[in-house]
């Protein structure tokens, strides 16, 4: 794992960022192993997986910071839980093409 070793030396936010970067790098390696090694690199952009995971880190970090605000609390009272989940997913959807 990545989180616990980093967490012993850094904040939870930095440890979470490390997890997302590590996951992005792992996916970059998989893309390299599957597509580039087999010379099927057409359309493969190195770094895009890591960028996607880092973007998702920022989405989750913003959600964690905003969840306690009055505006979000009032939305939580009015909206069904699945709608909040959909809103979070929609914040990453425009960048889904970075994955893969």
C-alpha positions in Angstrom: 0.0 0.0 0.0 0.9 3.6 -0.4 -1.4 5.5 2.1 -0.1 4.2 5.4 3.6 4.6 4.8 3.2 8.1 3.5 0.7 8.9 6.3 3.4 8.2 8.9 5.4 11.2 7.5 2.7 13.5 6.0 -0.8 14.7 6.3 -3.9 12.7 5.2 -4.3 15.0 2.2 -0.7 14.4 1.0 -1.1 10.6 1.7 -4.3 10.6 -0.4 -2.5 12.5 -3.2 0.3 9.9 -3.1 -2.3 7.1 -3.5 -3.9 8.7 -6.6 -0.5 9.4 -8.2 0.7 5.9 -7.5 -2.5 4.5 -9.0 -2.1 6.8 -12.1 1.5 5.6 -12.5 0.4 2.0 -12.2 -2.2 2.5 -15.0 0.5 4.3 -17.1 2.7 1.2 -16.7 -0.2 -1.0 -17.7 -0.8 1.1 -20.8 2.9 0.9 -21.7 2.9 -2.9 -21.1 -0.2 -3.6 -23.1 -0.2 -1.1 -26.0 3.3 0.4 -26.4 5.1 -2.9 -26.0 3.0 -4.5 -28.7 3.6 -1.4 -30.9 -0.1 -0.5 -30.8 0.5 3.1 -29.6 -1.9 4.8 -31.9 -4.0 7.1 -29.8 -2.1 6.4 -26.5 -1.1 9.5 -24.7 1.4 8.9 -21.9 0.6 10.8 -18.7 -3.1 11.0 -19.3 -4.0 8.3 -16.8 -2.0 10.0 -14.1 -3.6 13.3 -15.0 -7.0 11.6 -14.7 -6.2 10.2 -11.3 -4.8 13.5 -10.0 -7.9 15.3 -11.2 -10.0 12.8 -9.3 -7.9 13.5 -6.2 -8.8 17.2 -6.5 -12.5 16.4 -7.0 -12.5 14.2 -3.8 -10.4 16.8 -1.9 -12.8 19.6 -2.8 -15.8 17.4 -1.8 -14.3 16.8 1.6 -13.6 20.5 2.1 -17.1 21.6 0.9 -19.1 18.9 2.6 -19.3 21.0 5.9 -20.4 24.2 4.2 -24.0 25.5 4.7 -24.7 25.4 1.0 -23.8 21.7 0.6 -25.5 20.8 3.9 -28.8 22.4 2.6 -28.3 20.5 -0.7 -27.9 17.2 1.2 -31.2 17.8 3.0 -33.1 18.5 -0.3 -31.4 16.1 -2.8 -31.6 12.3 -2.7 -28.3 10.7 -1.9 -28.0 9.2 -5.4 -28.2 12.7 -6.9 -25.2 13.8 -4.9 -23.3 10.7 -6.1 -24.3 11.6 -9.7 -23.1 15.2 -9.2 -19.7 13.9 -8.0 -19.4 11.5 -10.9 -20.3 14.3 -13.4 -17.4 16.4 -12.1 -15.0 13.7 -13.4 -16.9 12.6 -16.5 -15.6 15.5 -18.8 -12.1 14.1 -18.1 -12.9 10.4 -18.6 -11.2 10.4 -22.0 -7.9 10.9 -20.2 -8.3 7.4 -18.8 -6.9 4.8 -21.1 
